[in-house]
C-alpha cells in the first residue's frame, strides 16, 4: 500500500518552478498553497493554487526570502510541508532547520547536507572521501596571495580562484600565469565577501576545454538510491546555463554507467535524502567533481523526458517517508531531450526586458513540453530572474530532437517583450552545436563575449 503523503504543500517559490510543483501536487491529490509578492499577485501558479498568501513587497528580501513570512503562511494555512523549488531559499540550511523546527516537513535534504554541499571546500573533501574524482586543487582555503602564488606554480597554470561559498560565477577568477594570480586572488576574495559574506577562496586547476556534465540522483530514507543518467550543460554564458540536453553527446554508455554507479554509491554512503545533482567537468575521458546542488534543477525536465520519472513527485514522496518508486534496474533511457531556457532579455545584449506580454502562443505537438507561467496580458516584473519559459523537446534520436526543436522555436510566439528565442534558433543552425562539438567556453565565443 502506498504510504500517506502530505495533505497540503506550501510552495515557497515563484514562476515556472512554482507552477511545476503545483502540478505534481495536484496529480498526487495534494492541496497547494501559493505564496507571492505584491508584484506576483496575477501569476499563474497563484491563480491555480488552492490557497494563496501575499507575503510582502516585490523585492525578494521582503517576500520570497523572508523566512518568518513563509513560516507564518504555512502556519495559517495549516500546511504539512514546504517545497522550496530552486534558487531563493532552496539551499539555505538555516531555512531548512527552521521549517522542521516549526513542525513542517522540508521537501529536500537535511540541513546538514545542504550546509555540507553549500561549502565548496567541504563538498570537495567529502567527495574525495567517497572516492568521487575531483578537480586537482588546494587542500582547503587559501589564506593569502603568497600561498596562492606558490600553489598555482605547483599545480601549473592556468588556475581558477573560487569562492568557497560561491555560485553563479561570482567570486571566480582565472589566472593564466604568475603575473595574474595576485590580482585574481584579491578580486575573487573581494567578490566573495561582497556576494556571500564569506571571503574564503580556494584554487583549482583550470581545464582548457571541458564539458559540463551533471548526474541526477534520487534517494529515499530506506537506503534506496538511483541515478537518472547525465545531462550536458556546457552551453553557458557567464557561468549561467542557456541550453541543456540529455544524454550528453560527449559520453558513451559505459562512461555514463560508470560515473552514475559511482555517484549513486557515494550518495548512499552519505545517507542523503531527496533529489540532488552532482556536477562535473569532463575532459579527455576524465570526470572531475565541482559541486553538488541539493535541490531540483532548472534543467530537470530533460531527464524526465528520457526516463519517464517525475522527479518532483519523487521528491515529495521520499520527503513523506516513502520508498522510491523505482529501483536502478527499472530505469531505462529512451531517446534524446533538449531544453532551451527562454529569458525575457535581448538576444544580442542580454539586457533584461520586463513588461506586458501581448500575443502568446506556445508550441505543441508530439514530444514538445513548455514549462512556463506565461499568458497573454501577464506583466513580467522587473524584480526577479528573467527566465520566463523552458521549451523542452524529445525525440527518438538527437537529430529528431533537433528538428523538433527548430519547428517548436518557429511556432513559439511571445510578443510585447524581447526574448532569447532568436539566440536558440541561431544555435540550432550552428554546425558545432548540430554535431555536438562544444565545450563550456563555446557559447561565449559564439555570442562575442570572449
Helices and strands as residue ranges (DSSP letters): E 8-11, H 15-27, E 31-37, G 38-40, H 44-48, E 51-56, G 60-62, H 67-76, E 81-83, H 93-101, E 105-106, H 111-118, H 120-129, H 145-155, E 159-167, E 170-175, H 178-196, E 201-205, E 211-219, E 225-237, E 240-246, H 253-270, E 274-283, E 286-293, H 300-307, H 311-319, G 328-330, E 336-343, E 355-356, E 360-361, E 368-372, E 379-380, E 387-395, H 398-411, E 413-414, H 421-429, H 431-434, H 442-446
